[in-house]
Amino acid sequence: QVQLVESGGGLVQAGGSLRLSCAASGRTFSRYPMGWFRQAPGKEREFVAAISWSGDYTYYADSVKGRFTISRDNAKNTVYLQMNSLRPEDTAVYYCAAVRGIYDPSLLGSWGQGTQVTVSS
């Protein structure tokens, strides 16, 4: 129903920052809670952060709490993930997707191709 394109990844040294963007199409974008996920080589997909449809509520995985900030701009149909104090273990392909709720990361539809984040030590 909603199409998503992730961007903003790249190569960064430990301690650096990146801001990921998730551009969505569809006029119903603002109705969906959105989540960020990541997949590292040899590991299962991991929940990173979620934000309510209004943007007033957020939820973070313990591994990124205090370092990452999720936000959204419904007027621009875009969700962001500001990543600070990056660590090598943050290296992964990052995906965004609509979710059922900020505490229920069940996907509502498919994610895009993702964007690669590589953190060097």
All heavy atoms as an XYZ file, in Angstrom:
929
protein
N       0.822     -1.193      0.000
C       0.000      0.000      0.000
C       0.867      1.257      0.000
O       0.593      2.195     -0.748
C      -0.925     -0.003      1.203
C      -1.934      1.122      1.199
C      -2.920      1.007      2.346
O      -2.588      0.506      3.410
N      -4.128      1.474      2.104
N       1.896      1.272      0.831
C       2.832      2.386      0.870
C       4.191      1.888      0.392
O       4.648      0.813      0.780
C       2.925      2.995      2.280
C       3.358      1.958      3.301
C       3.852      4.193      2.287
N       4.827      2.667     -0.476
C       6.143      2.333     -0.992
C       7.203      3.136     -0.252
O       7.031      4.330     -0.019
C       6.221      2.601     -2.494
C       5.310      1.708     -3.313
C       5.363      2.024     -4.783
O       4.912      3.082     -5.209
N       5.917      1.110     -5.563
N       8.298      2.469      0.087
C       9.323      3.069      0.920
C      10.690      2.970      0.252
O      11.027      1.944     -0.338
C       9.377      2.368      2.281
C       8.062      2.315      3.053
C       8.187      1.371      4.242
C       7.664      3.708      3.516
N      11.472      4.034      0.368
C      12.824      4.075     -0.151
C      13.736      4.621      0.935
O      13.585      5.765      1.366
C      12.929      4.942     -1.413
C      14.369      4.972     -1.897
C      12.022      4.414     -2.506
N      14.692      3.790      1.362
C      15.644      4.190      2.391
C      16.890      4.791      1.751
O      17.329      4.341      0.690
C      16.047      2.989      3.248
C      14.886      2.292      3.962
C      14.277      1.158      3.160
O      14.509      1.099      1.925
O      13.577      0.320      3.753
N      17.464      5.773      2.418
C      18.677      6.397      1.938
C      19.436      7.006      3.109
O      18.923      7.092      4.221
C      18.378      7.474      0.889
O      17.614      8.529      1.445
N      20.660      7.439      2.853
C      21.451      8.131      3.850
C      22.557      7.315      4.478
O      23.337      7.844      5.272
N      22.635      6.040      4.137
C      23.687      5.212      4.690
C      25.039      5.554      4.106
O      25.165      6.353      3.182
N      26.062      4.943      4.666
C      27.408      5.184      4.201
C      28.427      4.614      5.146
O      28.106      3.852      6.055
N      29.664      4.996      4.921
C      30.780      4.556      5.743
C      31.164      5.673      6.697
O      31.377      6.816      6.281
C      31.971      4.183      4.857
C      33.272      3.808      5.556
C      33.085      2.548      6.396
C      34.380      3.617      4.529
N      31.255      5.342      7.962
C      31.582      6.330      8.976
C      32.463      5.690     10.037
O      32.368      4.484     10.292
C      30.299      6.919      9.606
C      29.524      5.844     10.358
C      30.616      8.095     10.510
N      33.328      6.481     10.636
C      34.172      5.981     11.708
C      33.390      5.907     13.016
O      32.401      6.612     13.210
C      35.395      6.877     11.895
C      36.365      6.844     10.726
C      37.627      7.636     10.993
O      37.710      8.405     11.948
N      38.622      7.443     10.151
N      33.838      5.037     13.899
C      33.209      4.914     15.206
C      33.144      6.278     15.891
O      34.112      7.037     15.876
C      33.962      3.916     16.069
N      31.995      6.556     16.479
C      31.774      7.839     17.114
C      31.127      8.862     16.209
O      30.687      9.919     16.688
N      31.045      8.566     14.938
C      30.460      9.479     13.984
C      28.951      9.402     13.942
O      28.322      8.671     14.712
N      28.367     10.156     13.016
C      26.920     10.259     12.912
C      26.460     10.102     11.473
O      27.186     10.414     10.528
C      26.436     11.611     13.441
O      26.757     11.789     14.805
N      25.245      9.623     11.332
C      24.564      9.538     10.050
C      23.091      9.814     10.282
O      22.570      9.552     11.370
C      24.717      8.163      9.405
C      26.059      7.780      8.791
C      26.038      6.312      8.389
C      26.371      8.659      7.592
N      22.427     10.324      9.262
C      20.988     10.469      9.307
C      20.374      9.715      8.145
O      20.633     10.034      6.986
C      20.546     11.937      9.259
C      19.048     12.091      9.531
C      18.593     13.525      9.560
N      18.455     14.087      8.213
C      17.680     15.124      7.921
N      16.967     15.715      8.879
N      17.639     15.580      6.678
N      19.568      8.735      8.471
C      18.876      7.956      7.468
C      17.512      8.557      7.178
O      16.870      9.127      8.064
C      18.703      6.509      7.925
C      19.965      5.768      8.378
C      19.623      4.320      8.710
C      21.053      5.851      7.322
N      17.086      8.423      5.940
C      15.776      8.897      5.536
C      14.982      7.759      4.927
O      15.537      6.877      4.285
C      15.896     10.032      4.514
O      16.542     11.155      5.067
N      13.704      7.786      5.146
C      12.781      6.823      4.568
C      11.673      7.604      3.897
O      10.809      8.173      4.577
C      12.233      5.897      5.659
S      10.945      4.766      5.104
N      11.727      7.653      2.590
C      10.735      8.386      1.820
C       9.595      7.457      1.442
O       9.816      6.383      0.897
C      11.371      8.990      0.575
N       8.394      7.892      1.721
C       7.214      7.077      1.483
C       6.285      7.757      0.490
O       6.223      8.982      0.404
C       6.467      6.811      2.783
N       5.581      6.932     -0.238
C       4.561      7.430     -1.150
C       3.190      7.000     -0.659
O       3.054      5.991      0.044
C       4.804      6.917     -2.573
O       4.727      5.500     -2.627
N       2.192      7.764     -1.025
C       0.844      7.447     -0.609
C       0.283      8.456      0.367
O       0.966      8.867      1.310
N      -0.940      8.828      0.159
C      -1.562      9.847      0.997
C      -1.928      9.342      2.382
O      -2.270     10.145      3.251
C      -2.803     10.407      0.293
C      -3.896      9.388      0.024
C      -5.061     10.042     -0.699
N      -6.121      9.083     -0.993
C      -7.091      8.767     -0.145
N      -7.130      9.315      1.055
N      -8.011      7.889     -0.502
N      -1.867      8.021      2.602
C      -2.179      7.448      3.901
C      -0.956      7.296      4.794
O      -1.042      6.687      5.851
C      -2.862      6.082      3.744
O      -1.980      5.169      3.081
C      -4.145      6.208      2.951
N       0.169      7.851      4.384
C       1.402      7.711      5.133
C       1.248      8.104      6.600
O       1.723      7.405      7.498
C       2.508      8.537      4.475
C       3.752      8.654      5.294
C       4.666      7.618      5.344
C       4.014      9.808      6.020
C       5.814      7.720      6.098
C       5.159      9.927      6.771
C       6.068      8.877      6.817
N       0.614      9.213      6.858
C       0.513      9.732      8.219
C      -0.319      8.864      9.146
O      -0.301      9.072     10.356
C      -0.043     11.162      8.195
O      -1.364     11.186      7.685
N      -1.033      7.880      8.608
C      -1.864      7.003      9.415
C      -1.087      5.834     10.012
O      -1.615      5.128     10.871
C      -3.030      6.472      8.581
C      -4.043      7.534      8.178
C      -4.791      8.030      9.393
N      -5.483      6.933     10.066
C      -5.956      6.975     11.302
N      -5.799      8.075     12.020
N      -6.582      5.926     11.816
N       0.128      5.613      9.570
C       0.887      4.434      9.971
C       1.968      4.751     10.979
O       2.775      5.651     10.767
C       1.545      3.785      8.752
C       0.588      3.186      7.752
C       0.233      3.874      6.602
C       0.063      1.918      7.959
C      -0.642      3.323      5.684
C      -0.808      1.360      7.046
C      -1.156      2.062      5.912
O      -2.022      1.502      5.000
N       2.040      3.972     12.066
C       3.279      3.968     12.843
C       4.395      3.419     11.965
O       4.162      2.547     11.127
C       2.972      3.006     13.997
C       1.478      2.909     14.047
C       1.023      3.063     12.622
N       5.594      3.932     12.152
C       6.716      3.515     11.323
C       7.848      2.997     12.189
O       8.050      3.455     13.313
C       7.219      4.674     10.465
C       6.203      5.215      9.471
S       5.796      4.016      8.167
C       7.378      3.856      7.353
N       8.569      2.042     11.644
C       9.690      1.469     12.370
C      10.939      1.377     11.523
O      10.870      1.313     10.295
N      12.072      1.401     12.196
C      13.360      1.132     11.580
C      13.863     -0.216     12.083
O      13.747     -0.519     13.280
C      14.388      2.212     11.909
C      14.254      3.473     11.117
C      13.646      4.623     11.492
C      14.780      3.707      9.804
N      13.747      5.568     10.511
C      14.439      5.030      9.456
C      15.498      2.939      8.896
C      14.793      5.603      8.229
C      15.844      3.501      7.679
C      15.494      4.815      7.355
N      14.440     -0.980     11.170
C      14.998     -2.285     11.475
C      16.382     -2.382     10.851
O      16.728     -1.600      9.972
C      14.108     -3.401     10.924
C      12.686     -3.339     11.407
C      11.769     -2.488     10.818
C      12.273     -4.146     12.455
C      10.460     -2.428     11.258
C      10.963     -4.100     12.901
C      10.061     -3.244     12.306
N      17.158     -3.346     11.303
C      18.458     -3.555     10.696
C      18.787     -5.038     10.641
O      18.315     -5.826     11.455
C      19.554     -2.785     11.426
C      19.785     -3.210     12.872
C      20.744     -2.234     13.544
N      21.054     -2.629     14.912
C      21.763     -1.890     15.750
N      22.249     -0.706     15.357
N      22.004     -2.322     16.989
N      19.600     -5.385      9.659
C      20.025     -6.752      9.454
C      21.533     -6.765      9.259
O      22.035     -6.227      8.275
C      19.334     -7.360      8.230
C      19.797     -8.762      7.887
C      19.226     -9.790      8.828
O      18.001     -9.948      8.940
N      20.100    -10.495      9.523
N      22.238     -7.361     10.199
C      23.680     -7.506     10.107
C      24.012     -8.893      9.596
O      23.247     -9.838      9.800
C      24.326     -7.266     11.460
N      25.156     -9.052      8.932
C      25.547    -10.373      8.432
C      25.587    -11.411      9.542
O      26.179    -11.182     10.599
C      26.944    -10.132      7.845
C      26.948     -8.687      7.487
C      26.132     -8.023      8.560
N      24.946    -12.542      9.307
C      24.947    -13.625     10.268
C      24.020    -13.432     11.441
O      24.035    -14.242     12.371
N      23.209    -12.384     11.426
C      22.301    -12.125     12.527
C      20.875    -11.957     12.034
O      20.637    -11.675     10.862
C      22.728    -10.876     13.295
C      24.067    -11.003     14.010
C      24.348     -9.796     14.880
C      25.635     -9.963     15.659
N      25.905     -8.794     16.545
N      19.949    -12.148     12.947
C      18.551    -11.972     12.621
C      18.208    -10.490     12.496
O      18.917     -9.621     13.001
C      17.666    -12.616     13.692
C      17.828    -14.117     13.826
C      16.943    -14.697     14.900
O      16.321    -13.929     15.656
O      16.861    -15.936     14.986
N      17.112    -10.225     11.817
C      16.626     -8.862     11.733
C      16.337     -8.336     13.129
O      15.762     -9.038     13.963
C      15.367     -8.799     10.871
C      14.889     -7.377     10.590
C      13.460     -7.359     10.105
N      12.537     -7.746     11.157
C      11.216     -7.737     11.035
N      10.656     -7.380      9.883
N      10.449     -8.109     12.048
N      16.727     -7.106     13.365
C      16.614     -6.505     14.679
C      15.783     -5.234     14.621
O      15.984     -4.382     13.755
C      18.012     -6.191     15.234
C      18.019     -5.511     16.592
C      19.401     -5.070     17.019
O      20.312     -5.030     16.160
O      19.594     -4.772     18.213
N      14.880     -5.111     15.550
C      14.127     -3.876     15.692
C      15.029     -2.780     16.237
O      15.828     -3.016     17.148
C      12.937     -4.087     16.634
C      12.296     -2.813     17.081
C      11.431     -2.121     16.243
C      12.555     -2.294     18.335
C      10.839     -0.940     16.649
C      11.967     -1.113     18.754
C      11.108     -0.434     17.907
N      14.895     -1.590     15.693
C      15.724     -0.465     16.111
C      14.906      0.607     16.813
O      15.216      1.003     17.935
C      16.474      0.150     14.917
C      17.254      1.389     15.348
C      17.405     -0.879     14.290
N      13.868      1.093     16.151
C      13.083      2.188     16.705
C      11.740      2.256     16.009
O      11.583      1.799     14.879
C      13.823      3.522     16.552
N      10.768      2.854     16.680
C       9.447      3.038     16.103
C       8.887      4.383     16.526
O       9.264      4.933     17.568
C       8.499      1.914     16.523
N       7.984      4.892     15.720
C       7.360      6.180     15.992
C       5.882      6.101     15.642
O       5.504      5.483     14.650
C       8.073      7.317     15.220
C       7.536      8.685     15.631
C       7.953      7.104     13.713
C       8.405      9.837     15.133
N       5.055      6.711     16.466
C       3.623      6.687     16.242
C       3.252      7.513     15.020
O       4.060      8.289     14.499
C       2.893      7.218     17.475
O       3.198      8.583     17.705
N       2.026      7.358     14.587
C       1.583      8.075     13.382
C       1.632      9.577     13.570
O       1.860     10.324     12.609
C       0.178      7.627     12.981
C      -0.903      8.046     13.932
C      -1.404      7.327     14.978
C      -1.627      9.279     13.920
N      -2.384      8.035     15.625
C      -2.543      9.236     14.996
C      -1.588     10.413     13.107
C      -3.409     10.293     15.277
C      -2.453     11.466     13.394
C      -3.345     11.388     14.466
N       1.412     10.036     14.792
C       1.429     11.463     15.074
C       2.838     11.996     15.294
O       3.058     13.209     15.229
C       0.584     11.766     16.304
O       1.154     11.196     17.468
N       3.771     11.096     15.574
C       5.120     11.503     15.908
C       5.317     11.836     17.375
O       6.425     12.185     17.782
N       4.267     11.716     18.170
C       4.336     12.087     19.581
C       4.927     11.009     20.470
O       5.341     11.304     21.591
C       2.944     12.440     20.105
C       2.396     13.705     19.483
O       3.197     14.583     19.110
O       1.160     13.821     19.380
N       4.974      9.770     19.989
C       5.459      8.657     20.794
C       6.533      7.900     20.037
O       6.402      7.642     18.844
C       4.317      7.721     21.168
C       3.203      8.417     21.915
C       2.102      8.905     21.241
C       3.283      8.591     23.292
C       1.083      9.560     21.925
C       2.268      9.241     23.981
C       1.173      9.721     23.296
O       0.174     10.366     23.980
N       7.580      7.536     20.750
C       8.675      6.775     20.169
C       9.067      5.632     21.082
O       8.789      5.651     22.278
C       9.902      7.666     19.906
O      10.322      8.268     21.141
C       9.573      8.758     18.901
N       9.743      4.654     20.508
C      10.191      3.494     21.255
C      11.491      3.005     20.633
O      11.595      2.916     19.408
C       9.132      2.397     21.220
C       9.509      1.135     21.953
C       9.764      1.148     23.316
C       9.597     -0.076     21.280
C      10.103     -0.003     23.991
C       9.934     -1.236     21.948
C      10.184     -1.203     23.298
O      10.514     -2.347     23.964
N      12.477      2.685     21.469
C      13.798      2.318     20.993
C      14.265      1.000     21.571
O      13.954      0.655     22.716
C      14.820      3.389     21.371
C      14.553      4.744     20.777
C      13.803      5.690     21.471
C      15.046      5.081     19.522
C      13.554      6.935     20.930
C      14.801      6.323     18.975
C      14.054      7.245     19.680
O      13.810      8.484     19.138
N      15.037      0.286     20.767
C      15.731     -0.876     21.281
C      16.789     -0.421     22.280
O      17.369      0.657     22.146
C      16.379     -1.660     20.142
N      17.037     -1.253     23.279
C      18.018     -0.894     24.294
C      19.395     -0.617     23.696
O      20.146      0.226     24.199
C      18.124     -1.997     25.342
C      16.908     -2.079     26.234
O      16.150     -1.096     26.315
O      16.708     -3.137     26.862
N      19.723     -1.308     22.626
C      21.038     -1.185     22.036
C      21.304      0.184     21.410
O      22.460      0.555     21.211
C      21.243     -2.274     20.977
O      20.266     -2.187     19.961
N      20.246      0.931     21.106
C      20.420      2.232     20.462
C      19.882      3.377     21.296
O      20.051      4.545     20.920
C      19.760      2.264     19.065
C      20.258      1.106     18.215
C      18.242      2.229     19.181
N      19.264      3.066     22.404
C      18.655      4.087     23.243
C      19.698      5.106     23.698
O      20.773      4.751     24.168
C      17.982      3.430     24.444
C      16.985      4.305     25.178
C      16.222      3.492     26.227
C      15.451      2.352     25.604
N      14.675      1.579     26.613
N      19.360      6.368     23.534
C      20.267      7.433     23.904
C      21.209      7.854     22.801
O      21.865      8.895     22.912
N      21.300      7.061     21.744
C      22.182      7.372     20.627
C      21.417      7.681     19.341
O      21.859      8.510     18.549
C      23.142      6.211     20.356
C      24.043      5.881     21.544
C      25.096      4.843     21.161
N      24.497      3.566     20.775
C      24.634      3.009     19.572
N      25.370      3.602     18.642
N      24.066      1.839     19.309
N      20.302      7.004     19.141
C      19.505      7.181     17.931
C      18.231      7.945     18.252
O      17.677      7.830     19.356
C      19.114      5.832     17.328
C      20.250      5.033     16.753
C      21.578      5.400     16.938
C      19.978      3.894     16.008
C      22.621      4.662     16.409
C      21.011      3.140     15.467
C      22.330      3.519     15.665
N      17.749      8.698     17.279
C      16.502      9.422     17.408
C      15.675      9.236     16.148
O      16.139      9.538     15.048
C      16.736     10.922     17.646
O      17.538     11.111     18.818
C      15.404     11.637     17.830
N      14.467      8.745     16.317
C      13.556      8.596     15.196
C      12.610      9.788     15.168
O      12.176     10.278     16.211
C      12.778      7.265     15.279
C      11.945      7.031     14.013
C      11.905      7.209     16.526
C      11.316      5.641     13.943
N      12.307     10.258     13.984
C      11.379     11.367     13.826
C      10.659     11.216     12.497
O      11.026     10.383     11.669
C      12.109     12.713     13.903
O      13.063     12.830     12.863
N       9.642     12.015     12.297
C       8.917     11.958     11.034
C       8.369     13.323     10.677
O       8.074     14.150     11.545
C       7.791     10.913     11.077
C       6.628     11.256     12.000
C       5.695     10.061     12.165
N       5.101      9.635     10.896
C       4.472      8.470     10.716
N       4.383      7.606     11.714
N       3.960      8.173      9.524
N       8.229     13.529      9.396
C       7.638     14.740      8.860
C       6.564     14.284      7.890
O       6.844     13.950      6.744
C       8.685     15.604      8.161
C       8.143     16.942      7.713
O       6.913     17.088      7.578
O       8.957     17.866      7.495
N       5.338     14.251      8.367
C       4.252     13.728      7.552
C       3.985     14.595      6.321
O       3.530     14.082      5.298
C       2.978     13.598      8.392
C       3.077     12.492      9.416
O       3.901     11.584      9.292
N       2.242     12.557     10.437
N       4.255     15.886      6.425
C       4.082     16.762      5.278
C       5.023     16.387      4.147
O       4.717     16.612      2.974
C       4.280     18.219      5.679
N       6.176     15.826      4.498
C       7.157     15.401      3.507
C       7.125     13.898      3.264
O       7.929     13.388      2.484
C       8.563     15.812      3.933
C       8.779     17.311      4.002
C      10.216     17.632      4.384
C      10.460     19.134      4.397
N      11.860     19.463      4.781
N       6.224     13.200      3.940
C       6.127     11.743      3.807
C       7.479     11.077      4.050
O       7.895     10.183      3.305
C       5.592     11.358      2.429
C       4.118     11.651      2.267
O       3.418     11.938      3.232
N       3.638     11.575      1.038
N       8.149     11.501      5.102
C       9.496     11.022      5.362
C       9.682     10.704      6.842
O       9.225     11.452      7.706
C      10.544     12.053      4.924
O      10.359     12.353      3.540
C      11.949     11.512      5.129
N      10.361      9.595      7.112
C      10.769      9.205      8.452
C      12.292      9.246      8.504
O      12.961      8.852      7.548
C      10.253      7.804      8.813
C      10.684      7.417     10.219
C       8.737      7.749      8.700
N      12.815      9.709      9.620
C      14.255      9.857      9.762
C      14.775      9.021     10.923
O      14.058      8.717     11.875
C      14.633     11.321     10.018
C      14.134     12.280      8.973
C      12.950     12.982      9.164
C      14.850     12.487      7.799
C      12.490     13.868      8.209
C      14.393     13.373      6.838
C      13.212     14.061      7.049
O      12.770     14.936      6.090
N      16.033      8.675     10.837
C      16.727      8.043     11.941
C      18.075      8.732     12.093
O      18.984      8.513     11.288
C      16.919      6.545     11.712
C      17.528      5.777     12.882
C      16.559      5.752     14.065
C      17.907      4.352     12.474
N      18.177      9.580     13.096
C      19.431     10.239     13.404
C      20.258      9.316     14.276
O      19.823      8.930     15.355
C      19.184     11.565     14.125
C      20.449     12.305     14.534
C      21.257     12.785     13.353
O      20.714     13.360     12.424
N      22.563     12.530     13.379
N      21.439      8.964     13.816
C      22.294      8.019     14.502
C      23.569      8.725     14.929
O      24.352      9.174     14.091
C      22.611      6.825     13.609
C      21.385      6.132     13.039
S      21.792      4.630     12.109
C      22.752      5.343     10.771
N      23.763      8.818     16.221
C      24.956      9.432     16.787
C      25.765      8.394     17.552
O      25.263      7.334     17.903
C      24.576     10.583     17.722
C      23.829     11.692     17.032
O      24.076     11.998     15.865
N      22.905     12.324     17.760
N      27.003      8.734     17.820
C      27.898      7.850     18.569
C      27.879      6.438     18.008
O      27.737      5.456     18.745
C      27.508      7.844     20.051
O      27.568      9.146     20.599
N      28.031      6.340     16.718
C      27.941      5.050     16.052
C      29.063      4.113     16.483
O      30.187      4.541     16.732
C      27.957      5.231     14.541
C      26.631      5.714     13.954
C      26.826      6.259     12.545
C      25.612      4.583     13.953
N      28.725      2.850     16.550
C      29.641      1.793     16.945
C      29.755      0.763     15.843
O      28.842      0.623     15.031
C      29.141      1.115     18.226
C      28.890      2.065     19.387
C      28.081      1.385     20.472
N      27.829      2.262     21.606
C      26.991      1.985     22.586
N      26.322      0.841     22.595
N      26.830      2.858     23.573
N      30.843      0.019     15.798
C      30.974     -1.017     14.769
C      29.815     -2.008     14.764
O      29.428     -2.487     13.694
C      32.296     -1.704     15.128
C      33.091     -0.627     15.783
C      32.090      0.174     16.570
N      29.253     -2.310     15.909
C      28.136     -3.237     15.971
C      26.851     -2.675     15.383
O      25.866     -3.401     15.241
C      27.882     -3.704     17.416
C      27.711     -2.568     18.408
C      28.984     -2.240     19.163
O      30.064     -2.226     18.542
O      28.898     -2.002     20.391
N      26.851     -1.389     15.039
C      25.714     -0.800     14.340
C      25.748     -1.096     12.844
O      24.791     -0.774     12.137
C      25.670      0.712     14.552
C      25.410      1.095     15.998
O      24.577      0.438     16.653
O      26.039      2.063     16.474
N      26.834     -1.665     12.379
C      26.961     -1.985     10.967
C      25.871     -2.960     10.544
O      25.721     -4.035     11.114
C      28.340     -2.589     10.674
O      29.345     -1.609     10.939
C      28.444     -3.032      9.223
N      25.104     -2.574      9.541
C      23.983     -3.382      9.084
C      23.322     -2.689      7.905
O      23.624     -1.535      7.592
C      22.961     -3.582     10.209
N      22.421     -3.406      7.275
C      21.516     -2.793      6.316
C      20.288     -2.345      7.084
O      19.674     -3.134      7.803
C      21.133     -3.761      5.187
C      20.140     -3.099      4.234
C      22.371     -4.216      4.427
N      19.923     -1.099      6.923
C      18.807     -0.524      7.659
C      17.587     -0.399      6.763
O      17.673      0.065      5.625
C      19.186      0.852      8.221
C      20.076      0.768      9.429
C      21.402      0.359      9.316
C      19.593      1.086     10.704
C      22.215      0.260     10.432
C      20.407      1.002     11.818
C      21.711      0.587     11.673
O      22.518      0.499     12.792
N      16.462     -0.804      7.307
C      15.202     -0.788      6.581
C      14.151     -0.032      7.392
O      14.178     -0.032      8.616
C      14.669     -2.201      6.351
C      15.606     -3.141      5.643
C      16.503     -3.921      6.357
C      15.567     -3.269      4.262
C      17.352     -4.799      5.718
C      16.414     -4.146      3.613
C      17.302     -4.912      4.345
O      18.131     -5.781      3.699
N      13.218      0.567      6.698
C      12.052      1.126      7.359
C      10.805      0.418      6.849
O      10.799     -0.167      5.771
C      11.939      2.640      7.131
S      11.593      3.130      5.430
N       9.771      0.445      7.656
C       8.519     -0.188      7.287
C       7.404      0.317      8.182
O       7.644      0.733      9.319
C       8.627     -1.709      7.403
N       6.201      0.281      7.657
C       5.040      0.547      8.498
C       4.858     -0.617      9.458
O       5.059     -1.773      9.096
C       3.801      0.740      7.637
N       4.490     -0.319     10.690
C       4.301     -1.342     11.706
C       2.925     -1.201     12.334
O       2.271     -0.163     12.221
C       5.389     -1.273     12.792
C       6.751     -1.571     12.197
C       5.386      0.091     13.474
N       2.512     -2.240     13.026
C       1.198     -2.255     13.643
C       1.097     -1.253     14.777
O       0.053     -0.616     14.961
C       0.853     -3.661     14.129
C      -0.607     -3.863     14.486
C      -0.883     -5.324     14.822
N      -0.489     -6.209     13.738
C      -1.217     -6.476     12.665
N      -2.406     -5.903     12.516
N      -0.768     -7.299     11.745
N       2.164     -1.117     15.525
C       2.211     -0.186     16.633
C       3.641     -0.030     17.109
O       4.503     -0.843     16.776
N       3.891      0.994     17.899
C       5.277      1.219     18.316
C       5.780      0.104     19.228
O       6.986     -0.112     19.328
C       5.450      2.586     18.999
C       4.603      2.694     20.268
C       5.123      3.713     18.028
C       4.921      3.927     21.091
N       4.896     -0.623     19.873
C       5.275     -1.754     20.715
C       4.992     -3.099     20.050
O       5.197     -4.148     20.656
C       4.563     -1.689     22.064
C       4.835     -0.410     22.819
C       3.805      0.477     23.123
C       6.123     -0.077     23.222
C       4.057      1.653     23.806
C       6.383      1.092     23.907
C       5.341      1.952     24.200
O       5.593      3.114     24.879
N       4.542     -3.070     18.834
C       4.279     -4.272     18.051
C       4.868     -4.080     16.663
O       4.231     -3.501     15.790
C       2.786     -4.547     17.968
C       2.456     -5.823     17.209
O       3.396     -6.540     16.783
O       1.261     -6.109     17.040
N       6.096     -4.565     16.463
C       6.784     -4.313     15.192
C       6.375     -5.228     14.045
O       7.155     -5.430     13.113
C       8.252     -4.528     15.565
C       8.200     -5.564     16.632
C       6.952     -5.282     17.419
N       5.174     -5.781     14.105
C       4.675     -6.559     12.976
C       4.588     -5.657     11.756
O       4.017     -4.574     11.806
C       3.306     -7.146     13.289
O       3.357     -7.990     14.425
N       5.159     -6.120     10.661
C       5.219     -5.304      9.465
C       3.878     -5.212      8.768
O       3.175     -6.213      8.623
C       6.260     -5.857      8.494
C       7.683     -5.323      8.612
C       8.245     -5.536     10.008
C       8.579     -5.964      7.564
N       3.537     -4.020      8.344
C       2.358     -3.790      7.515
C       2.860     -3.458      6.120
O       3.095     -2.300      5.781
C       1.505     -2.662      8.079
C       0.947     -2.868      9.482
C       0.180     -1.641      9.938
C       0.052     -4.096      9.524
N       3.030     -4.480      5.331
C       3.600     -4.300      4.015
C       5.090     -4.581      4.010
O       5.685     -4.888      5.047
N       5.706     -4.454      2.855
C       7.115     -4.769      2.676
C       7.993     -3.537      2.828
O       7.545     -2.411      2.630
C       7.341     -5.386      1.290
O       6.599     -6.574      1.132
N       9.255     -3.789      3.182
C      10.228     -2.718      3.208
C      10.908     -2.591      1.859
O      10.693     -3.401      0.956
C      11.250     -2.933      4.328
C      11.831     -4.321      4.401
C      12.261     -5.109      3.379
C      12.064     -5.060      5.606
N      12.729     -6.299      3.860
C      12.630     -6.295      5.219
C      11.849     -4.813      6.952
C      12.992     -7.272      6.142
C      12.208     -5.781      7.882
C      12.774     -6.996      7.469
N      11.746     -1.578      1.727
C      12.446     -1.351      0.478
C      13.752     -2.099      0.409
O      13.946     -3.129      1.054
N      14.681     -1.565     -0.375
C      15.977     -2.212     -0.564
C      16.925     -1.996      0.605
O      17.916     -2.708      0.730
C      16.626     -1.715     -1.857
C      15.900     -2.155     -3.117
C      15.907     -3.657     -3.272
O      16.949     -4.304     -3.156
N      14.740     -4.220     -3.529
N      16.623     -1.034      1.446
C      17.468     -0.751      2.586
C      18.650      0.128      2.219
O      18.938      0.363      1.054
N      19.341      0.589      3.245
C      20.540      1.392      3.044
C      21.636      0.876      3.958
O      21.407      0.599      5.135
C      20.242      2.890      3.292
O      21.402      3.665      2.984
C      19.809      3.154      4.729
N      22.827      0.720      3.406
C      23.941      0.118      4.128
C      24.616      1.138      5.029
O      24.992      2.226      4.588
C      24.966     -0.454      3.148
C      26.227     -1.007      3.804
C      25.986     -2.289      4.561
O      25.372     -3.220      4.027
N      26.453     -2.344      5.808
N      24.782      0.768      6.284
C      25.537      1.559      7.246
C      26.738      0.744      7.678
O      26.583     -0.374      8.168
C      24.690      1.939      8.471
C      25.556      2.593      9.547
C      23.560      2.865      8.060
N      27.919      1.286      7.483
C      29.146      0.608      7.873
C      29.936      1.516      8.810
O      30.265      2.648      8.452
C      30.011      0.251      6.654
O      29.251     -0.562      5.751
C      31.255     -0.505      7.083
N      30.225      1.008      9.992
C      30.953      1.765     11.003
C      32.299      1.097     11.220
O      32.364     -0.060     11.633
C      30.180      1.845     12.327
C      30.928      2.731     13.315
C      28.779      2.379     12.083
N      33.351      1.812     10.939
C      34.695      1.280     11.089
C      35.239      1.604     12.475
O      34.913      2.634     13.070
C      35.621      1.839     10.020
O      35.745      3.247     10.126
N      36.097      0.738     12.974
C      36.697      0.919     14.286
C      38.060      1.556     14.192
O      38.614      1.731     13.103
C      36.789     -0.416     15.017
O      37.576     -1.332     14.289
